Amino acid sequence: MKKRLAGIIIFLMMFQMISAIGVAYGYQEDKITIASQKYKISSVEYISKVSPYQSFDLELSLEGMTKKYKLILEENSSFMSREAIDGEYKDKKYRQNDTVKIPLYYKGGEDTTLNTRFEDEDGNQIAGPPIYMDIIADTSPPPNTDSKRPNIVVSGGVDMPVVNAGEEARIRIPLENLSSVSAKDIQATLEFDADDSPFEINKLSLTYYIDRINGKKTDEAVFVVKVSDSAAEKVYTGSLKLIYYTLSGINKEQGSFTIPIRVQNSKKPAKLVLSAIGYGDTPLTAGEKRTISLILRNNGNLDARDVKISLKGLKTDGFTLHNSPDVKQVQDIPGNKVMQIDYVLIPSIAMATGNHDLQLKVDYKDGKQNSFTDEFSFFLPVKGLDTTMSDIIIENIEMPKEEIKSEESFFIAFDIVNKSDIEADEVKVSLTTDKEIICKSLNIKKLGKLVKDDKKRVEFELYATSEAVTKNYPIQINVDYENGVGEKKTKNTISQYVGVYVDRGSGKGTPRIIVDRYNIEPYTIQAGDIFQLTISLLNTSSYATVSNIKVSLVSDDGVFSPVNSSNTIYIESIGPKESMQKVFTLTPKRDAEHKTYGISVNIDYEDEKGTQLSSKDMISVPVIQQAKLVLGDVMIPPEAYVGQTFPASVEFYNMGKTTLYNLMIKTEGNFTTQNSNYYVGNFESGKTDSYEVGITPEEEGTINGKIIFSYENAVGEAFEEVKEIQANVIQMPMEPMPQPGMGENPEENEKNKIMKMVKSPYFIAGSIILAAAVVFIARKIHKKRKGMTFDE
């Protein structure tokens, strides 16, 4: 009997423990019940039952809750919520003994049960208790006692809502009750076209509720929206739909209004460009692999997403890839940021010396998943068979495609490119034309030196005179350059023809003065320096003399100022077809930006009858700011150990007044490096940065290396600054083995250490240097004292 009783007790204890464990581990869910239920129609009045067509607040007190829950009411045909779909009763989380307030409207009907659900913070839902509503038995609507109806409209005379792309905006729509009768339970819904909506919302409609608008009063419907980053800048149309009731709740009114909303977008969409190509300091060698770096820049403010990059133009007798796919999927490229993509290329052994092209295809998407594709061509220099002459070509020629009228100016422009490894010196470009076509700009363009793969843009302004007839006029482009040095220097010339078609028409009888050519000395003008501008003025008339000529120069933004003279000159007369040269001495402002400025040449004159005439020409003058990259001292330890990595760092500053472009830093020498290449990109004036590289010596002795800074100015001229690195490398010292017995007498050991240090050649050399310094300083003091005595 005792054993049976003990077994029952143990069973009950185990059952109790299992039950406790089940509760502890969440096997028992909350059982939520309604403790109390009230109806309230104002801040001071409670009712016991709900009448049809009546607005009221349902107040509940809940029990059986061990954590926070969100209340969800299921749809009901007899009752309507007076708040938004995502209103307070749904978003707010409730605890045990909290009072829940639910604004409702009773539309009439017999479905008087509201079903509930509760959702915890993890999204788990449980069924809640049903709410049984107490209603008045007679559900027939009361007679209509309203003599008038409310009339709510969108108030006129207000500004169109304006919102900014990428921001959260509040759209406020003023509503006016034109009637003297009040309206209640106003429901305003703003809807948008699904295909053209600029707003990022879960649904294509927003609803705002207003309890009441009295007669002849106004209120606002306020809608909070997030405007898409990529929204087009234009006026969008929304539809505002109104539903409201008379105070009795019997009569339902409706209205619909068109709401224009202007979206402003200062954000530039994503736009990927190939901004730079890196392949090292030397051309690729045929048959040898080389890593090239392609720098993609997002010129927009918005992200480029799902970027896919494809390298095109690969072929067996050209470039092939080494252990690298031709298609790469990269991460998103944020607005105004760059990304580097590396490929390992092998030029074919059969490739000739010169520049060889490849193409880069870039596919990406914007924030709305719209797809974009851009393609870029670029050239890589390859060293193949030896050659002794530069391969200079003329490409990318731009010139008028339409006919030119006589006495009309036009432009031609083209690129001069060195396609070989051989440098071209003293490169000059000129034009040869018929006498009816004259060059108004500098007639000789000096390009200086063209190194491998160098490209320079050249532009000429020309003019068809009154004597030009209707025909095609050839224009010969001449490029003169030199190769070699000393006695082996050779002069070379290449030429290419283009043509322009002139339509003489009926011609013009009025004499004209034009600037038919001009010259700048020196050719390169630095901000703040003095230069001479020589202009040639041509009377284009073949019969009339012009007189009382006043020539004035006006520069963009007042950049140029005359030096010891005026910007206006006087010429008595110029005969038919005659020209006259005048020289102006000018200087640009010291803070002038690095770019080409325009100078207007304003000419006032008279013809033979004394008629006042005028003409205006524009000439271009390039001004450069000195690129000034200042380098600090290279910080390295005086000694290093074989196989041990140590840091080398240097600070650098842009002390000039112009941006340095494509700034690249690298380290090379008789050692290995870590994180050697650093692409800075565009380095603005006044900025400071630092560069650090890890250096690992491989053997004893002196390591020699250099940190190379390469960059370009605003016109593409290349510059290079170098900081030398030098350090002594030794083997890492070994800890000496203690001599037998050294630990027995500390005083004797210390004495032996001191004697060993004194006998050290380093100690002796240091002592000699210190003694020499003391003697030198003593002699200086002695001489100074003697001098003072002499003066006294």
ChimeraX attribute file (.defattr): number of C-alpha atoms within 10 A of each C-alpha:
attribute: neighborCount
match mode: 1-to-1
recipient: residues
	/A:1	6
	/A:2	7
	/A:3	8
	/A:4	9
	/A:5	10
	/A:6	11
	/A:7	12
	/A:8	12
	/A:9	12
	/A:10	12
	/A:11	12
	/A:12	12
	/A:13	12
	/A:14	12
	/A:15	12
	/A:16	12
	/A:17	12
	/A:18	12
	/A:19	14
	/A:20	11
	/A:21	12
	/A:22	12
	/A:23	12
	/A:24	10
	/A:25	9
	/A:26	9
	/A:27	9
	/A:28	10
	/A:29	11
	/A:30	14
	/A:31	13
	/A:32	18
	/A:33	14
	/A:34	15
	/A:35	11
	/A:36	11
	/A:37	16
	/A:38	16
	/A:39	21
	/A:40	19
	/A:41	15
	/A:42	11
	/A:43	7
	/A:44	6
	/A:45	8
	/A:46	13
	/A:47	12
	/A:48	12
	/A:49	13
	/A:50	21
	/A:51	20
	/A:52	23
	/A:53	22
	/A:54	17
	/A:55	26
	/A:56	20
	/A:57	20
	/A:58	18
	/A:59	15
	/A:60	19
	/A:61	17
	/A:62	19
	/A:63	17
	/A:64	15
	/A:65	17
	/A:66	12
	/A:67	12
	/A:68	15
	/A:69	24
	/A:70	19
	/A:71	22
	/A:72	17
	/A:73	17
	/A:74	9
	/A:75	12
	/A:76	13
	/A:77	14
	/A:78	17
	/A:79	22
	/A:80	14
	/A:81	20
	/A:82	21
	/A:83	20
	/A:84	16
	/A:85	13
	/A:86	10
	/A:87	15
	/A:88	16
	/A:89	20
	/A:90	18
	/A:91	13
	/A:92	13
	/A:93	18
	/A:94	19
	/A:95	17
	/A:96	15
	/A:97	14
	/A:98	13
	/A:99	14
	/A:100	19
	/A:101	16
	/A:102	21
	/A:103	19
	/A:104	17
	/A:105	22
	/A:106	20
	/A:107	18
	/A:108	21
	/A:109	13
	/A:110	10
	/A:111	12
	/A:112	17
	/A:113	15
	/A:114	17
	/A:115	16
	/A:116	16
	/A:117	17
	/A:118	21
	/A:119	18
	/A:120	15
	/A:121	11
	/A:122	7
	/A:123	10
	/A:124	9
	/A:125	15
	/A:126	16
	/A:127	14
	/A:128	19
	/A:129	16
	/A:130	14
	/A:131	15
	/A:132	12
	/A:133	17
	/A:134	14
	/A:135	17
	/A:136	12
	/A:137	11
	/A:138	10
	/A:139	14
	/A:140	9
	/A:141	14
	/A:142	12
	/A:143	8
	/A:144	10
	/A:145	8
	/A:146	13
	/A:147	6
	/A:148	11
	/A:149	18
	/A:150	25
	/A:151	20
	/A:152	25
	/A:153	16
	/A:154	22
	/A:155	15
	/A:156	9
	/A:157	6
	/A:158	9
	/A:159	8
	/A:160	14
	/A:161	16
	/A:162	14
	/A:163	19
	/A:164	19
	/A:165	21
	/A:166	19
	/A:167	12
	/A:168	15
	/A:169	17
	/A:170	15
	/A:171	18
	/A:172	14
	/A:173	21
	/A:174	15
	/A:175	19
	/A:176	20
	/A:177	21
	/A:178	17
	/A:179	16
	/A:180	14
	/A:181	18
	/A:182	21
	/A:183	27
	/A:184	21
	/A:185	23
	/A:186	22
	/A:187	20
	/A:188	26
	/A:189	19
	/A:190	23
	/A:191	19
	/A:192	19
	/A:193	13
	/A:194	11
	/A:195	6
	/A:196	11
	/A:197	18
	/A:198	22
	/A:199	20
	/A:200	15
	/A:201	14
	/A:202	7
	/A:203	10
	/A:204	13
	/A:205	16
	/A:206	19
	/A:207	19
	/A:208	20
	/A:209	22
	/A:210	17
	/A:211	13
	/A:212	17
	/A:213	22
	/A:214	18
	/A:215	18
	/A:216	15
	/A:217	15
	/A:218	16
	/A:219	17
	/A:220	18
	/A:221	21
	/A:222	17
	/A:223	17
	/A:224	13
	/A:225	17
	/A:226	17
	/A:227	22
	/A:228	21
	/A:229	24
	/A:230	19
	/A:231	22
	/A:232	17
	/A:233	15
	/A:234	12
	/A:235	14
	/A:236	16
	/A:237	16
	/A:238	17
	/A:239	16
	/A:240	21
	/A:241	16
	/A:242	22
	/A:243	18
	/A:244	25
	/A:245	21
	/A:246	22
	/A:247	20
	/A:248	18
	/A:249	21
	/A:250	18
	/A:251	14
	/A:252	14
	/A:253	16
	/A:254	14
	/A:255	14
	/A:256	15
	/A:257	13
	/A:258	13
	/A:259	17
	/A:260	14
	/A:261	17
	/A:262	15
	/A:263	20
	/A:264	17
	/A:265	19
	/A:266	12
	/A:267	18
	/A:268	15
	/A:269	21
	/A:270	25
	/A:271	22
	/A:272	26
	/A:273	16
	/A:274	19
	/A:275	14
	/A:276	14
	/A:277	18
	/A:278	16
	/A:279	15
	/A:280	12
	/A:281	7
	/A:282	11
	/A:283	20
	/A:284	24
	/A:285	18
	/A:286	20
	/A:287	17
	/A:288	11
	/A:289	17
	/A:290	18
	/A:291	16
	/A:292	18
	/A:293	17
	/A:294	19
	/A:295	18
	/A:296	21
	/A:297	21
	/A:298	22
	/A:299	20
	/A:300	17
	/A:301	17
	/A:302	21
	/A:303	24
	/A:304	26
	/A:305	20
	/A:306	17
	/A:307	19
	/A:308	17
	/A:309	21
	/A:310	15
	/A:311	18
	/A:312	17
	/A:313	13
	/A:314	16
	/A:315	11
	/A:316	11
	/A:317	11
	/A:318	19
	/A:319	24
	/A:320	18
	/A:321	19
	/A:322	14
	/A:323	9
	/A:324	12
	/A:325	11
	/A:326	15
	/A:327	14
	/A:328	16
	/A:329	13
	/A:330	13
	/A:331	12
	/A:332	16
	/A:333	21
	/A:334	18
	/A:335	20
	/A:336	16
	/A:337	14
	/A:338	17
	/A:339	16
	/A:340	14
	/A:341	13
	/A:342	15
	/A:343	18
	/A:344	16
	/A:345	21
	/A:346	20
	/A:347	28
	/A:348	20
	/A:349	16
	/A:350	13
	/A:351	19
	/A:352	19
	/A:353	22
	/A:354	24
	/A:355	22
	/A:356	17
	/A:357	15
	/A:358	15
	/A:359	15
	/A:360	18
	/A:361	15
	/A:362	22
	/A:363	18
	/A:364	23
	/A:365	19
	/A:366	20
	/A:367	16
	/A:368	10
	/A:369	11
	/A:370	10
	/A:371	13
	/A:372	15
	/A:373	14
	/A:374	14
	/A:375	16
	/A:376	13
	/A:377	12
	/A:378	14
	/A:379	14
	/A:380	19
	/A:381	22
	/A:382	25
	/A:383	21
	/A:384	21
	/A:385	12
	/A:386	11
	/A:387	13
	/A:388	11
	/A:389	17
	/A:390	24
	/A:391	20
	/A:392	26
	/A:393	15
	/A:394	18
	/A:395	14
	/A:396	10
	/A:397	14
	/A:398	13
	/A:399	15
	/A:400	12
	/A:401	9
	/A:402	9
	/A:403	14
	/A:404	19
	/A:405	22
	/A:406	23
	/A:407	20
	/A:408	12
	/A:409	19
	/A:410	16
	/A:411	15
	/A:412	16
	/A:413	14
	/A:414	17
	/A:415	17
	/A:416	21
	/A:417	21
	/A:418	24
	/A:419	25
	/A:420	28
	/A:421	24
	/A:422	22
	/A:423	22
	/A:424	25
	/A:425	20
	/A:426	14
	/A:427	19
	/A:428	17
	/A:429	19
	/A:430	18
	/A:431	18
	/A:432	16
	/A:433	15
	/A:434	12
	/A:435	11
	/A:436	15
	/A:437	24
	/A:438	19
	/A:439	24
	/A:440	26
	/A:441	22
	/A:442	21
	/A:443	19
	/A:444	14
	/A:445	17
	/A:446	17
	/A:447	18
	/A:448	12
	/A:449	16
	/A:450	23
	/A:451	17
	/A:452	23
	/A:453	21
	/A:454	19
	/A:455	18
	/A:456	14
	/A:457	15
	/A:458	16
	/A:459	16
	/A:460	18
	/A:461	19
	/A:462	20
	/A:463	24
	/A:464	26
	/A:465	23
	/A:466	21
	/A:467	16
	/A:468	21
	/A:469	18
	/A:470	15
	/A:471	13
	/A:472	14
	/A:473	18
	/A:474	15
	/A:475	17
	/A:476	16
	/A:477	17
	/A:478	17
	/A:479	22
	/A:480	18
	/A:481	22
	/A:482	19
	/A:483	18
	/A:484	16
	/A:485	9
	/A:486	7
	/A:487	6
	/A:488	7
	/A:489	11
	/A:490	12
	/A:491	13
	/A:492	15
	/A:493	13
	/A:494	14
	/A:495	15
	/A:496	13
	/A:497	11
	/A:498	14
	/A:499	15
	/A:500	20
	/A:501	17
	/A:502	21
	/A:503	17
	/A:504	20
	/A:505	11
	/A:506	8
	/A:507	15
	/A:508	12
	/A:509	11
	/A:510	10
	/A:511	21
	/A:512	23
	/A:513	24
	/A:514	24
	/A:515	24
	/A:516	26
	/A:517	21
	/A:518	20
	/A:519	18
	/A:520	17
	/A:521	12
	/A:522	12
	/A:523	17
	/A:524	14
	/A:525	19
	/A:526	20
	/A:527	21
	/A:528	17
	/A:529	14
	/A:530	17
	/A:531	20
	/A:532	18
	/A:533	16
	/A:534	17
	/A:535	24
	/A:536	16
	/A:537	21
	/A:538	21
	/A:539	23
	/A:540	24
	/A:541	21
	/A:542	14
	/A:543	11
	/A:544	19
	/A:545	20
	/A:546	24
	/A:547	19
	/A:548	16
	/A:549	19
	/A:550	16
	/A:551	20
	/A:552	16
	/A:553	19
	/A:554	17
	/A:555	18
	/A:556	11
	/A:557	10
	/A:558	11
	/A:559	20
	/A:560	24
	/A:561	18
	/A:562	17
	/A:563	14
	/A:564	9
	/A:565	11
	/A:566	13
	/A:567	16
	/A:568	15
	/A:569	15
	/A:570	15
	/A:571	14
	/A:572	10
	/A:573	17
	/A:574	19
	/A:575	17
	/A:576	17
	/A:577	16
	/A:578	15
	/A:579	17
	/A:580	15
	/A:581	12
	/A:582	14
	/A:583	14
	/A:584	20
	/A:585	18
	/A:586	21
	/A:587	19
	/A:588	24
	/A:589	16
	/A:590	13
	/A:591	12
	/A:592	20
	/A:593	18
	/A:594	20
	/A:595	12
	/A:596	13
	/A:597	20
	/A:598	17
	/A:599	20
	/A:600	16
	/A:601	19
	/A:602	17
	/A:603	23
	/A:604	17
	/A:605	23
	/A:606	19
	/A:607	18
	/A:608	10
	/A:609	9
	/A:610	11
	/A:611	9
	/A:612	11
	/A:613	16
	/A:614	14
	/A:615	14
	/A:616	14
	/A:617	17
	/A:618	19
	/A:619	18
	/A:620	14
	/A:621	19
	/A:622	16
	/A:623	22
	/A:624	21
	/A:625	21
	/A:626	14
	/A:627	21
	/A:628	17
	/A:629	19
	/A:630	13
	/A:631	17
	/A:632	12
	/A:633	11
	/A:634	18
	/A:635	13
	/A:636	16
	/A:637	12
	/A:638	9
	/A:639	12
	/A:640	23
	/A:641	19
	/A:642	16
	/A:643	18
	/A:644	14
	/A:645	17
	/A:646	16
	/A:647	14
	/A:648	17
	/A:649	15
	/A:650	17
	/A:651	15
	/A:652	16
	/A:653	18
	/A:654	20
	/A:655	18
	/A:656	17
	/A:657	19
	/A:658	22
	/A:659	23
	/A:660	24
	/A:661	20
	/A:662	21
	/A:663	19
	/A:664	18
	/A:665	20
	/A:666	20
	/A:667	26
	/A:668	17
	/A:669	16
	/A:670	15
	/A:671	15
	/A:672	15
	/A:673	19
	/A:674	13
	/A:675	12
	/A:676	16
	/A:677	16
	/A:678	15
	/A:679	15
	/A:680	15
	/A:681	16
	/A:682	15
	/A:683	19
	/A:684	16
	/A:685	17
	/A:686	12
	/A:687	12
	/A:688	13
	/A:689	11
	/A:690	11
	/A:691	18
	/A:692	20
	/A:693	20
	/A:694	16
	/A:695	25
	/A:696	20
	/A:697	24
	/A:698	16
	/A:699	15
	/A:700	14
	/A:701	15
	/A:702	15
	/A:703	19
	/A:704	14
	/A:705	17
	/A:706	17
	/A:707	22
	/A:708	17
	/A:709	20
	/A:710	20
	/A:711	23
	/A:712	18
	/A:713	21
	/A:714	16
	/A:715	14
	/A:716	14
	/A:717	12
	/A:718	13
	/A:719	15
	/A:720	13
	/A:721	14
	/A:722	15
	/A:723	15
	/A:724	14
	/A:725	17
	/A:726	16
	/A:727	16
	/A:728	16
	/A:729	20
	/A:730	16
	/A:731	13
	/A:732	11
	/A:733	7
	/A:734	6
	/A:735	6
	/A:736	6
	/A:737	6
	/A:738	8
	/A:739	8
	/A:740	7
	/A:741	9
	/A:742	13
	/A:743	11
	/A:744	9
	/A:745	9
	/A:746	11
	/A:747	11
	/A:748	12
	/A:749	15
	/A:750	12
	/A:751	11
	/A:752	13
	/A:753	12
	/A:754	12
	/A:755	11
	/A:756	11
	/A:757	13
	/A:758	13
	/A:759	11
	/A:760	12
	/A:761	10
	/A:762	11
	/A:763	13
	/A:764	13
	/A:765	11
	/A:766	12
	/A:767	13
	/A:768	12
	/A:769	12
	/A:770	12
	/A:771	12
	/A:772	12
	/A:773	12
	/A:774	12
	/A:775	12
	/A:776	12
	/A:777	12
	/A:778	12
	/A:779	12
	/A:780	12
	/A:781	12
	/A:782	11
	/A:783	12
	/A:784	12
	/A:785	12
	/A:786	12
	/A:787	11
	/A:788	9
	/A:789	9
	/A:790	8
	/A:791	7
	/A:792	6
